[in-house]
Amino acid sequence: MILQELLEQAKSLALAQNIPETDFWFLISYYLHLSRSEIILSRQRILTDREREIIENAFSRLEKGEPPQYITGTAYFYGLDLKVNPAVLIPRPETERLVELTIERLKGTERILDIGTGSGAIAIALKHNLPSLNVSATEISFSALETAKKNAEIYRADIHFYLSDCFPPVKQSYEVLISNPPYISKAEFATLNSRIKDKEPVIALQGGEDGLDFYRKLLSESSEYLSENGFLALEHSDTQKEAIMNLARKEGWTKIEPLKDLTDKDRYLFIYR
């Protein structure tokens, strides 16, 4: 089999199974160690029997609903290759923008707490790009926290990890509290694609009846951990901006900066002390 035939097989499966063709390309790229442009230029490459076996097995897992990042055990985030598994949420491009917007507002020496770190994506990306930051991260899931620690080791990122719900057990002050918390409501969760609903950790997705439980907790308790002139950097769904801003105002937060993602959807709130 040549690569061109594999690409045609991927296209056919994508159409038949209603799976994004890019997911198949992700697998091909990973297992053949080729970039997208290299795949296009290597269409006549003859695959070894072993390559064909591995990729077709991965295709089969994809057809059964397994996300490609869990199949390969890898997710790309802000220039990093992170290890992922079903214990952690797969990092999304929208969260890369949260990191970018936060970096734009930093001097580079701040104390930062990443709340609900999951795979460690946010914390490691910040530390990797601004090595002088003092970064801490919390996570309620032991398995997720172990994954984050392994990712931090790979990038030699000196991060203080805590197995804790939201805030560390030892109270300390930070210039920045950053989080992409669970924000999907129960009703919305029921309508999610099964690849998300059935494969990714519910604890990292569902934010209570209306999806706002974690924002209530963060906004009511963050002032105890945030230093003077510090700020919260939060990601949210494209329909939650007004509700979260109202919650913030009720808790006494007055300086709120809403920002959009790269598709021009409401996605982030920077809330200043």
C-alpha positions in Angstrom: 0.0 0.0 0.0 1.2 3.5 -0.8 0.4 6.6 1.3 -2.1 7.9 -1.3 -4.2 4.8 -0.9 -4.2 5.3 2.9 -5.3 8.9 2.4 -8.2 7.8 0.2 -9.2 5.2 2.8 -9.1 7.9 5.5 -11.3 10.2 3.3 -13.8 7.4 2.7 -14.0 6.5 6.4 -14.4 10.1 7.5 -17.4 10.5 5.2 -19.0 7.2 6.2 -18.5 7.6 9.9 -19.0 11.4 10.1 -15.5 11.9 11.6 -13.4 14.9 10.8 -10.8 13.9 8.1 -8.3 15.9 10.1 -8.4 13.3 12.8 -7.2 10.7 10.4 -4.5 13.0 9.2 -3.5 13.5 12.8 -2.9 9.8 13.2 -1.0 9.5 9.9 1.2 12.4 10.8 1.9 11.0 14.2 2.7 7.4 13.2 4.7 8.3 10.1 6.5 11.2 11.7 5.4 13.5 8.8 4.1 17.1 8.8 1.0 17.8 6.8 3.1 19.2 3.9 5.4 16.2 4.1 2.4 13.9 3.8 1.2 15.7 0.7 4.7 15.4 -0.9 5.1 11.7 0.1 1.8 10.4 -1.4 3.7 7.7 -3.4 5.6 6.5 -0.4 5.3 2.7 0.1 4.2 1.8 3.6 5.7 -1.1 5.5 3.4 -3.9 6.7 4.1 -2.7 10.2 3.2 0.9 9.4 0.0 -0.2 7.7 -1.0 -2.4 10.6 -0.4 0.3 13.3 -2.3 3.0 11.3 -5.2 0.8 10.4 -5.6 -0.3 14.0 -5.6 3.4 15.0 -8.2 4.1 12.4 -10.3 1.3 13.9 -10.1 2.9 17.3 -11.0 6.2 15.9 -14.1 4.7 14.2 -15.2 3.4 17.7 -15.2 6.9 19.0 -11.8 7.2 20.7 -10.3 10.7 20.3 -7.1 10.7 18.2 -5.1 12.3 21.0 -6.0 9.4 23.4 -5.0 6.9 20.6 -1.6 8.4 20.3 -1.3 9.6 23.9 -0.2 13.0 22.6 -1.8 16.4 22.3 -0.2 19.5 20.8 -0.5 22.7 22.9 1.2 26.0 22.5 4.3 24.5 20.9 4.4 21.6 23.3 3.9 17.9 22.8 1.9 16.8 25.9 1.1 13.4 27.1 -2.6 12.8 27.5 -4.9 10.0 28.5 -8.6 9.5 29.5 -7.8 11.0 33.0 -7.2 14.4 31.5 -9.2 16.8 29.2 -7.7 17.1 25.8 -6.2 20.7 25.6 -8.1 22.9 23.1 -6.9 25.7 20.8 -9.1 28.2 22.6 -7.0 27.6 25.7 -3.9 28.4 23.8 -5.3 31.9 23.3 -5.9 32.2 27.1 -2.2 31.5 27.6 -1.3 34.0 24.9 -3.5 36.8 26.4 -2.1 36.1 29.9 1.5 36.2 28.7 0.8 39.6 27.1 -0.2 40.9 30.6 2.8 39.6 32.5 6.2 41.0 33.4 7.7 37.5 33.7 8.4 37.1 37.4 4.9 36.8 38.8 3.5 34.1 41.1 0.8 32.2 39.2 -1.7 29.5 40.2 -3.3 27.3 37.5 -6.5 26.0 39.0 -7.6 22.6 37.7 -4.4 22.0 35.7 -5.5 18.7 34.1 -2.6 17.7 31.8 -0.6 20.7 33.0 -1.0 22.4 29.7 -1.5 26.0 30.9 1.0 25.8 33.8 3.7 24.2 31.6 3.1 26.6 28.7 3.5 29.6 30.9 6.6 28.3 32.6 8.1 27.1 29.4 7.7 30.6 27.7 8.5 32.6 30.8 11.0 30.6 32.9 11.2 33.2 35.7 7.6 32.8 36.6 6.8 31.1 39.9 4.1 28.7 38.9 1.8 26.5 41.0 -1.0 24.2 39.9 -3.9 22.4 41.6 -5.9 19.4 40.5 -8.5 17.3 42.2 -7.8 14.1 40.2 -4.8 12.1 41.4 -4.5 10.5 37.9 -4.6 13.8 36.1 -2.1 15.3 38.5 0.3 12.5 37.9 0.0 13.1 34.1 0.7 16.8 34.7 3.8 16.0 36.7 5.1 13.8 34.0 4.6 16.5 31.4 6.4 19.0 33.6 9.3 16.6 33.9 9.6 16.3 30.2 9.9 20.0 29.8 11.9 20.4 33.0 9.3 22.9 34.2 9.7 23.6 37.9 6.0 23.8 39.0 4.6 23.3 42.5 1.7 20.8 42.1 -1.0 20.3 44.7 -3.7 17.6 44.9 -6.5 19.9 45.9 -9.9 21.2 44.9 -9.3 24.7 43.4 -6.9 26.2 45.9 -3.8 24.8 47.6 -4.0 23.5 51.1 -1.5 26.2 52.2 -2.9 29.7 51.8 -0.5 32.0 49.8 -0.7 35.0 47.6 -0.5 35.1 43.7 -0.4 37.8 41.2 -2.4 35.7 38.7 -5.1 33.0 39.1 -5.7 31.3 35.8 -8.3 28.6 35.0 -10.2 26.8 32.3 -12.7 25.3 34.7 -15.5 22.8 33.9 -18.3 25.0 32.5 -20.7 22.7 30.6 -24.3 22.6 32.1 -26.1 19.4 32.7 -28.4 20.0 29.8 -25.7 20.9 27.4 -23.6 17.9 28.5 -26.4 15.5 27.5 -26.2 16.9 23.9 -22.4 16.6 23.5 -20.8 14.4 20.9 -20.2 10.9 22.4 -16.4 11.3 21.7 -16.4 14.0 24.3 -19.2 13.0 26.6 -18.2 9.3 26.9 -14.4 9.5 26.5 -13.2 12.7 28.3 -13.4 13.0 32.1 -16.8 14.3 33.2 -15.2 16.1 36.2 -13.3 18.3 33.7 -16.3 19.1 31.6 -19.5 19.5 33.7 -19.9 22.6 35.9 -23.1 21.8 37.7 -26.7 22.5 36.7 -26.0 25.7 34.9 -22.3 25.3 34.3 -21.4 28.1 36.6 -20.5 26.3 39.9 -16.8 26.7 39.6 -17.1 30.4 38.7 -19.1 30.9 41.8 -16.4 29.3 43.9 -13.5 31.1 42.1 -15.2 34.5 42.3 -16.2 34.2 46.0 -12.9 32.8 47.3 -10.2 34.2 44.9 -9.7 37.5 46.7 -8.1 35.6 49.6 -5.4 34.3 47.3 -4.9 37.2 44.9 -2.3 39.9 45.7 -3.0 43.6 45.3 -3.2 44.5 41.5 -3.5 40.8 40.6 -6.0 39.4 38.2 -8.0 36.3 37.3 -7.7 34.9 33.8 -10.7 32.7 33.0 -12.0 30.8 30.0 -15.7 30.2 29.5 -18.2 29.1 26.9 -19.4 31.6 24.2 -22.7 32.0 26.0 -21.6 32.6 29.6 -20.0 36.0 29.5 -22.9 38.1 31.0 -23.7 35.5 33.6 -20.2 35.3 34.9 -19.8 39.1 34.8 -22.9 39.4 36.9 -21.6 36.9 39.4 -18.3 38.8 39.6 -20.0 42.1 40.2 -22.1 40.6 43.0 -18.8 39.5 44.6 -17.4 43.0 44.4 -15.2 42.7 41.3 -15.5 45.9 39.3 -12.8 45.9 36.7 -13.7 43.2 34.2 -12.1 42.8 30.7 -14.1 40.5 28.3 -12.1 39.2 25.4 -12.9 37.1 22.3 -11.2 34.0 20.8 -9.8 33.9 17.3 -13.2 33.0 15.8 -14.6 36.3 17.3 -16.6 34.5 20.0 -16.8 35.6 23.7 -14.4 33.3 25.4 -12.3 34.9 28.2 -12.7 37.2 31.2 -9.8 39.0 32.8 -10.9 40.2 36.2 -8.7 42.6 38.1 -8.4 43.3 41.8 
